Amino acid sequence: MPVFLMFGKYSPEALKGISPERTDKAVELITKNGGKVVSMYCVLGEHDLVFTLDFPDAEKALATSVALHQLTGISFTTSPVVEVEKFDKLMTKAKNI
């Protein structure tokens, strides 16, 4: 399955709702949309959260990103991921076009 990174930023309202139960609901929502959680981290800096998720396709990832925002109030930016080895091969092919 394709891998996606979701970067989350808490709003003041979203901070008030932090709980293990909300996290469980978020994981359930991801699973319900065909996704699988690879990792979930809280981080310092520009983003507050970073999730690594497997989804069947970009449409499911996008729908889940919006649904998570609706559930939690957390703003998410969702990005597809390409492994470096695969990226290197793609770039080699692009040079030959």
N, C-alpha and C positions, 0 to 999 in steps of 0.2 A: 504494500500500500504506500502511496505517497506520504511523505513526512512534511509536516507544517510546524512552524514556530508561531506561537501566539504570545505577543507581548502585551501585558496588561498594566493599566495605570488606574490607581484608586482615585475616586472622587471622594470628597468629604463624606457624602452619604454612604458610599460603598464601604468606607472604613468602619462605619458604625455597625455594619452587618456581618463583620468577620466572625465566623464560627466553623467548627468542624461539620456541623449540619449543612451549612451553605456549601462548603467544599464537597461534601458527599453529593448534594444535589447537582453541582456543576459536573462532577465525574459521571453521574447518572445521565445527565443531558448529553454529554459527549458520547457516551456509549449508545444512547438511544439514537443518535444521529450517525451511527456506524463507525464512530471513532474509537481509538484505543489510546489511553494515556501512556506515554513512554516515560515522561518525567514532568514534575511540577516543582518550580522553585520560586521562592521569594528572593528578590535581589535588591541591591542598593544602586542608585544612580537614576538614569533617565526613566527606567521602567521599574515597576514594583513586583511584577510577576513575569515568569517565562515558562511557558508550557511547551513541551515537545509532544506532538500528537500525530498518530497515523490516521488517515482518512481515506476512504475509497476514491474520492475525487475533490477537486477544488470547490465544487458547489456545496458539498456536505460541510467542508471546512468553513466556508463563508456563512452558511446558514447557522452553524454552531457558534461562530464568533458573534453574530447578531443576537442569537438566543441567550448566550452567556451574558451579554451586556444587559439584555432585558431582565434576566434573572438576578444579576448581582449589582448592576450599576457601574461595573468596571468597564472602562473603554479598552477594547482590544484591537491590536493591529496584527493581522494574520499574514504570514509569508510562507510560500512554498520553499522547500529546501532541496538542494541538489548536492549529493556527495562530491567531495573534491575530486576524487578519481574520475567520476563520470563527467564532471565539469571540464576537467583537463582534456578528456577525449572529445567532448563537444567542441571545445575551442580549437583543437587540432583540426577537426573536420571543417570548422568555420573558416580557418585560414586557407584551406584548399578550395574554397568556393570561388 
